[in-house]
Amino acid sequence: MLVLKAQDDNLPSFRTARRRPHLYPGGGTFMIGFRLAGSITRPAIRRVHEVVEKYGIQIPPKIYWEATAEERIGFRQAMEGATDRRSLNGPFHLHHNEEVRKVIQESIAYRDGTHWEVIAYTLMPNHVHLVVRHIHPEWHFGKVLQHFKRHTARQCNKILGLTGQAFWEEESYDAVILSDEALKQFVKYTLLNPVVCGLSKGWQDWPGNFLQKEHCTSK
């Protein structure tokens, strides 16, 4: 059964004031999403297609600079000849390279019990959804996540021969989970992501999915 654990005021909290604000209460439970550098979401792809269909690859500067950062990535890729959803949505290192997936899975597991408590995650071809509870006594969750992304980026780029290049997008998308029902819904969303995207018939069939054993009977 999925039961939310209380936040812990004795653990460090953190709030950013960046373009995309982040709130990380100490001992909080979070759903985190982060993408490979150069990949974009489906809504951004739809917007890119709309603009390219209207203007071609000569995108007016006003539209380009008023777009989101994701959309601008898509515009640049379109101007370089990428027009179909697959080419706009890449790279797909998490799907095409088993060693890369192993590094990320082992890095998530290595921090389980020291930095965070892992509840569930999915490794999609170009992004990750992670549901975890912060438990590090000295590092706020923002630092925990930054350390994880930096370490996995370095290791994965060595495997791919891309040392020195960006591996993850700098920004992450996150939500603080505040109820048992919200926890259930976030875990469901995470595990069903490959099913919704047509990559597997059931969540248990996707090799990038993980659900902590104590929650395996939850529905």
C-alpha positions in Angstrom: 0.0 0.0 0.0 1.3 3.5 -0.9 1.5 5.6 2.3 3.1 9.0 2.3 5.7 9.6 5.0 5.8 12.9 6.8 8.3 15.6 5.9 11.1 16.1 8.4 11.9 19.6 9.7 15.3 18.3 10.9 16.5 17.7 7.4 17.7 20.6 5.1 15.2 22.3 2.9 15.8 24.4 -0.2 14.0 26.8 -2.5 15.3 28.2 -5.8 14.5 31.5 -7.4 15.5 30.4 -10.9 13.4 30.8 -14.0 11.7 27.6 -13.0 11.2 27.7 -9.2 11.9 24.6 -7.2 10.8 23.8 -3.6 12.5 21.0 -1.8 11.2 20.6 1.9 13.4 18.4 4.1 12.2 14.8 4.1 9.8 15.6 1.3 8.6 13.1 -1.2 9.0 14.2 -4.8 8.2 13.2 -8.4 11.1 14.3 -10.5 11.4 14.3 -14.3 14.5 15.1 -16.2 15.5 14.7 -19.9 18.5 14.0 -22.0 20.1 17.2 -23.4 18.6 18.0 -26.8 15.4 16.1 -26.3 12.0 17.8 -26.0 8.5 16.9 -24.8 5.5 16.0 -27.0 3.8 19.4 -26.5 6.9 21.1 -27.6 7.1 18.9 -30.7 3.5 19.7 -31.6 4.3 23.4 -31.3 7.4 23.0 -33.5 5.3 21.2 -36.1 2.7 24.0 -36.1 5.3 26.7 -36.6 7.3 24.8 -39.3 4.1 24.0 -41.1 3.2 27.7 -41.2 6.6 29.3 -41.8 8.9 26.5 -43.0 12.4 26.5 -41.5 12.7 30.3 -41.8 11.2 30.9 -38.4 10.5 34.6 -37.6 12.8 35.9 -34.8 9.9 37.2 -32.7 8.3 33.7 -32.6 11.7 32.1 -31.9 12.5 34.3 -29.0 9.1 34.2 -27.5 9.1 30.4 -27.5 10.0 28.2 -24.5 13.6 26.9 -24.3 12.3 23.4 -25.3 10.6 24.8 -28.4 13.8 26.7 -29.4 15.7 23.4 -29.3 13.1 22.0 -31.6 13.3 25.0 -33.9 17.0 24.6 -34.2 16.8 20.9 -34.9 14.1 21.6 -37.6 16.4 24.2 -39.2 19.0 21.5 -39.4 16.7 19.1 -41.2 14.9 17.2 -38.3 11.2 17.3 -39.0 9.7 14.0 -37.9 8.7 13.3 -34.3 11.5 10.7 -33.8 14.3 13.0 -34.9 13.0 15.9 -32.9 12.5 13.8 -29.8 16.0 12.3 -29.7 18.6 11.5 -28.5 17.6 8.1 -27.1 20.6 7.0 -25.2 18.5 5.4 -22.4 16.9 3.0 -24.9 19.8 2.3 -27.3 22.6 1.7 -24.8 22.3 -1.0 -22.1 25.5 0.2 -20.3 24.0 3.7 -20.0 20.8 2.3 -18.5 22.8 0.2 -16.1 24.8 3.2 -14.9 21.6 5.2 -14.1 19.9 2.3 -12.4 22.9 1.5 -10.3 23.3 5.1 -9.4 19.7 5.4 -8.3 20.1 2.2 -6.2 23.4 3.3 -4.7 21.8 6.4 -3.1 18.8 4.4 -1.9 18.8 4.5 1.9 21.4 7.2 2.2 20.4 10.1 0.0 16.8 9.1 -0.8 14.2 6.4 -0.4 13.3 5.1 -3.9 9.6 4.4 -4.4 9.4 4.0 -8.1 11.0 5.1 -11.4 10.9 4.6 -15.1 13.8 5.1 -17.6 12.2 6.2 -20.9 14.3 6.4 -24.1 15.1 10.1 -23.5 13.9 11.0 -20.0 13.5 9.7 -16.5 10.6 9.9 -14.0 11.7 9.3 -10.4 9.5 9.1 -7.2 11.7 9.4 -4.1 11.7 10.6 -0.5 14.6 12.8 0.6 16.5 11.5 3.6 20.1 13.0 3.4 20.9 14.6 6.8 23.2 17.3 5.4 22.3 17.8 1.7 19.0 19.4 0.6 17.3 17.5 -2.2 18.4 19.9 -4.8 22.0 19.1 -4.1 21.3 15.3 -4.0 19.7 15.6 -7.4 22.5 17.7 -8.8 25.1 15.3 -7.5 23.2 12.4 -9.1 22.9 14.1 -12.5 26.5 15.2 -12.5 27.8 11.7 -11.7 25.6 9.9 -14.2 26.4 12.4 -16.9 30.1 11.9 -16.5 29.9 8.1 -16.5 27.4 7.9 -19.4 29.4 10.3 -21.5 32.5 8.2 -21.1 30.5 5.2 -22.4 29.2 7.1 -25.3 32.4 8.9 -26.2 30.8 12.3 -25.5 33.0 13.5 -22.7 32.6 17.3 -22.2 29.2 17.5 -23.8 25.9 18.0 -21.9 24.1 14.8 -21.1 21.1 15.9 -19.1 19.1 19.1 -19.7 20.0 21.5 -16.8 16.4 21.9 -15.7 14.3 19.2 -13.9 10.5 19.1 -13.5 9.3 18.3 -10.1 6.4 18.2 -7.7 6.1 17.9 -3.9 3.8 15.0 -3.1 1.4 15.9 -0.3 -1.1 13.1 0.1 -1.4 9.3 -0.1 -3.7 9.8 -3.1 -1.3 12.0 -4.9 1.5 9.5 -4.2 -0.6 6.8 -5.8 -1.3 8.9 -8.8 2.3 9.9 -9.4 3.5 6.3 -9.1 0.8 5.2 -11.5 1.8 7.9 -14.0 5.4 7.0 -13.7 5.0 3.3 -14.2 2.4 3.6 -17.0 4.5 6.1 -19.0 6.0 3.4 -21.3 2.5 1.9 -21.8 0.9 5.2 -22.7 3.7 5.9 -25.2 3.2 2.5 -26.8 6.5 1.0 -25.7 5.1 -1.9 -23.7 1.8 -3.7 -23.1 2.0 -3.6 -19.3 4.1 -1.6 -16.8 5.8 -4.8 -15.6 7.0 -5.6 -19.1 9.1 -2.4 -19.4 12.8 -3.1 -18.4 13.2 0.5 -17.3 10.4 0.3 -14.7 11.0 -0.1 -11.0 8.6 -0.3 -8.0 9.9 -0.8 -4.5 9.0 -4.3 -3.2 7.0 -3.0 -0.3 4.7 -1.3 -2.7 4.3 -4.1 -5.3 0.8 -5.0 -4.1 -0.5 -1.5 -4.6 -2.9 -0.9 -7.4 
